[in-house]
Amino acid sequence: MTFSVVAKCTETGMFGVAISSSSPAVAARCAYVRAGVGAASSQNVTDPRLGNQALDLMQRGATARQSVDILEASGKFMEYRQVLAVDQQGNAAIYSGTNSLGIFAEAKADNVASAGNLLANVNVPGAIVESFLDSSGHLGDRLISALQAGLATGGEAGPVQSAGLLIADAQPWPAVDLRCDWSGDMCPVDQVTRAWEIYKPQINDYISRALNPSAAPSYGVPGDE
């Protein structure tokens, strides 16, 4: 019911997750990032605790592989879970439990990992990773392109209804947190892509407004002088 990608940008140190699912509000339950630490996705029959637990372990010095292995050994009902992680060094790791739903598959390389379940075919994660590796530019652009590549390769076996893009930069809050929680007759990946196109030029403005409103750009809305 989900396919996702977690990744690190080697140029900026940003971490990000892009994800889509036939379930509602997938990014609210499955995507996790932490500035200077890593990115993780907890999916399939989701235990939302696993994403932050993976990040906590990596923050304390564990690699992505060690973090995922610890969760596999210590978590409950792990046969139902999929967990992806990438760490500060760009190491990537994936765990897919034996009770992952339908066709499930995974792929990874330096700085990127992708996995999915209830997929249309086993090639989806590989297409996502290949697209990410072949792309350049802002991490958000690369994650969106990778998610689109997974969708074009088949995506889920049925229609997807939610999607999200989550990115951590230098601050303790996400620099980007864009979601389509239910798309109805529209494609949620297209909805998040459009939101990203609008938000991307304003990312630094919103950070500036948080850190020093007196020096930040104007808001550009009616009534703003």
C-alpha positions, -999 to +999 in steps of 0.1 A: +000+000+000+031+023+000+062+031-019+088+056-006+124+069-009+147+082+018+178+101+008+207+124+017+220+152-004+258+150-003+262+187-014+240+203+013+236+176+040+198+178+037+178+146+044+145+139+029+116+114+024+091+112-005+062+088-002+029+078-017+002+053-008-034+042-014-040+049+023-049+084+036-023+107+051+007+084+045+033+111+051+018+120+085+024+084+097+054+071+078+079+099+070+107+110+094+137+133+091+161+149+116+186+176+107+222+164+109+211+128+117+192+111+089+159+101+073+136+071+078+103+057+067+082+032+087+056+016+065+035-015+054+014-022+086+028+010+101+042+015+136+048+052+136+072+048+166+098+031+145+108+062+124+117+082+155+133+052+171+156+048+141+165+085+142+172+083+179+196+053+174+214+071+146+217+103+167+234+082+193+259+069+168+244+038+152+246+034+115+215+031+094+222-007+092+227-010+129+196+010+136+174-011+114+189-043+128+182-032+164+146-024+155+142-058+138+155-075+169+137-055+195+104-042+179+070-059+182+053-076+152+083-067+130+072-093+105+045-068+095+069-038+091+090-022+065+117+003+077+141+023+056+169+046+068+198+066+056+224+081+080+248+110+082+275+091+063+251+082+035+247+045+045+213+031+036+195+002+051+161-015+046+141-041+065+111-058+050+092-082+072+080-115+059+043-104+062+048-073+041+018-070+019+014-082-017+044-077-040+071-061-019+106-051-030+135-029-021+166-012-036+194+010-022+226+027-030+249+052-013+227+080+001+194+065-010+170+037-002+135+028-016+110+001-007+073-006-013+046-031-007+014-040-026+034-029-056+024-034-092+057-051-098+091-056-082+108-030-104+094+000-087+120+006-059+148+001-084+134+027-108+131+051-078+167+047-068+179+049-104+160+081-110+174+096-078+210+087-087+206+101-122+192+134-111+208+166-098+197+199-082+177+205-050+170+174-029+133+181-032+135+181-070+153+148-069+129+131-045+099+143-065+114+129-097+122+096-080+087+093-067+073+101-102+096+074-117+082+048-092+047+058-102+055+056-139+070+021-134+037+009-120+036+022-084+010+004-063-012-023-077-041+001-073-045+039-074-026+060-049-045+085-028-019+103-006+017+115-009+042+137+009+076+153+008+095+159+040+130+176+041+153+185+070+181+211+065+200+230+093+171+238+116+154+215+142+121+218+123+115+205+087+124+230+060+098+213+038+067+194+049+042+191+020+013+166+019-017+156+000-036+135+026-064+124+002-065+131-035-099+117-046-099+117-084-066+135-087-030+121-085-015+129-051+020+128-065+010+155-090-006+175-061+026+174-040+047+182-071+026+214-076+029+223-040+066+219-042+069+241-072+051+269-053+069+263-020+105+258-033+112+295-040+100+305-006+118+280+016+145+304+028+120+332+033+101+311+058+133+301+076+144+338+078+110+347+092+114+322+120+150+332+129+148+370+125+114+384+114+128+420+113+152+411+086+129+388+067+113+395+033+078+409+031+049+384+031+036+393-004+000+390+006-028+416+004-025+441+032+013+436+036+032+468+034 
